[in-house]
Amino acid sequence: MEERADVVIVGAGPVGGYLAQKLSSAGLDVLLLEEHLEIGRPFQCAGLVTPSAMTKVGLESSILSSVWGARIHSPKGNQVIVGNEGEIKTHVVCRKMFDQGIVAKAIEKGSRLWLDSQPISAEYIDDGIKIEVNRGGREVSVVASLLCGADGAHSWVRRYFKMGNSKEIMIGFQAEVVNYDGADGLLDMYTGENVAPGFFAWVIPSGKSWRVGVWSTVKDLNGRSCEELYYSLINHPLWKERFANSKEVSRYCGPLTSGVVSRPVKDRVALFGDAVGLCKPTTGGGIGPGFEQVDLMHEGLISAIKENKLSKSKLQVIAKPLKHMKKDQNRARILRNLYLSDCNDDELEETFATFAKPNVVEMINEVGDIEKPVTLGIKMLKEVPEFRKMAVSATWALLRGD
Ligand SMILES: Cc1cc2nc3c(=O)[nH]c(=O)nc-3n(C[C@H](O)[C@H](O)[C@H](O)COP(=O)(O)OP(=O)(O)OC[C@H]3O[C@@H](n4cnc5c(N)ncnc54)[C@H](O)[C@@H]3O)c2cc1C
């Protein structure tokens, strides 16, 4: 059997689904391949979706709660509250409803979806690319003009075409609990070597339950598992009261890739979302950046597909915005390392003492933007005397953007 499509997208996650919507809307024949039997499972996410990302897909019906601020805790328990009450910073969604809503819209626009389907191999043919697909146990050949990998952190497309690796791979672990003693509209962030080496742990209100999570890198974990960090958090002498009545209802873990890979496109092949390494180094969020990538590239792709001009050099021009995204990621990573990841607990205590000052909280509330953390990070380096000494070491790295 041989099928034809203009574009084959491997992975019907939020980014693959959003890409399929855009390409189908332009009249292209899009085939989405999804290895699972349903969309949106397994769930491996805290479900934070910023208002601007939500506007792009119009899936407000998937919102479980909305968050206006954060209570950030230092290793020794000092607390800083940031945010302006009533000003929503992020939504918390049911990922199953969110992902299914996106893919349903792609289908409405004309995309085809094959569940229980994975690519096995791919080869270039005259004027196209031929993909062998395992469709529910049957082998089917699909000939397409373009193959897109939106197949997540472990992307088959990225590995098959040797397109490089992300700079950082974080491991996330999360439990859904009921009866956490938190505050409505606020997410809690905990720091310190014990609970979140190099990063932070979170508790996010998600409607009737709470999402308790940790993330870190293999290097920072230094032999521990994320599950151990989670137990350190819920049994921590300073925080255990908040978890005293909580009951776990489910748990999950997954990888996050941060750092755009060195070869995001090849002849007739392009990577999107987690597959290309788009998660933010500061928060791990990958949905917003994935949508942004699609927004920045889809018009160029549509023309190139219609003209069947899909050489590596043509795709490199279309993928140019990824260079800027990579630069932004690098800057955000440098600032994250400076304020958080490279600090020991004593240094973090000092940073928190400065964060807690009213003028700094005011600055965070005025300039702070989950989407653009670099602006705030640089402003603090310039204007907060306590942080100025760090500016020297940051300056060269920021200028180089590496
Ligand atoms: C613990 C944790 C918490 C997170 N919290 C947030 C958050 O709050 N906000 C946020 O924005 N991001 C968060 N992320 C990151 C977020 O989950 C991803 O950035 C986002 O899902 C990326 O979307 P995607 O479509 O690129 O990839 P994915 O969502 O991974 O989708 C890829 C799809 O491809 C399918 N697939 C994979 N391989 C194949 C194959 N070979 N053949 C066919 N199909 C395949 C998968 O089944 C999946 O459906 C979190 C991640 C983790 C691990």
The ligand as a Gaussian input file, in Angstrom:
#p B3LYP/6-31G(d) Opt

LIG

0 1
 C        7.012000      17.198000      34.461000
 C        6.851000      18.146000      33.306000
 C        6.160000      19.343000      33.469000
 C        6.000000      20.216000      32.396000
 N        5.263000      21.356000      32.600000
 C        5.034000      22.193000      31.567000
 C        4.202000      23.320000      31.709000
 O        3.645000      23.558000      32.773000
 N        4.018000      24.134000      30.647000
 C        4.602000      23.899000      29.435000
 O        4.428000      24.690000      28.507000
 N        5.384000      22.821000      29.264000
 C        5.596000      21.961000      30.284000
 N        6.356000      20.836000      30.095000
 C        6.905000      20.615000      28.759000
 C        5.773000      20.215000      27.821000
 O        5.178000      19.038000      28.282000
 C        6.308000      20.042000      26.422000
 O        7.126000      21.143000      26.095000
 C        5.188000      19.968000      25.383000
 O        4.372000      18.863000      25.622000
 C        5.817000      19.885000      24.018000
 O        4.870000      19.590000      23.039000
 P        5.291000      18.771000      21.729000
 O        4.044000      18.680000      20.915000
 O        6.517000      19.327000      21.137000
 O        5.722000      17.344000      22.270000
 P        4.887000      16.267000      23.079000
 O        3.846000      16.907000      23.918000
 O        5.891000      15.389000      23.738000
 O        4.133000      15.470000      21.956000
 C        4.817000      14.571000      21.117000
 C        3.811000      13.581000      20.580000
 O        4.486000      12.723000      19.680000
 C        4.130000      11.384000      19.941000
 N        5.249000      10.556000      19.491000
 C        6.480000      10.470000      20.038000
 N        7.248000       9.633000      19.321000
 C        6.483000       9.182000      18.290000
 C        6.710000       8.297000      17.220000
 N        7.909000       7.710000      17.027000
 N        5.701000       8.042000      16.367000
 C        4.481000       8.633000      16.530000
 N        4.205000       9.486000      17.540000
 C        5.198000       9.766000      18.408000
 C        3.895000      11.346000      21.444000
 O        3.096000      10.265000      21.806000
 C        3.216000      12.701000      21.665000
 O        1.835000      12.621000      21.484000
 C        6.545000      19.921000      31.131000
 C        7.239000      18.725000      30.957000
 C        7.384000      17.856000      32.019000
 C        8.137000      16.576000      31.793000

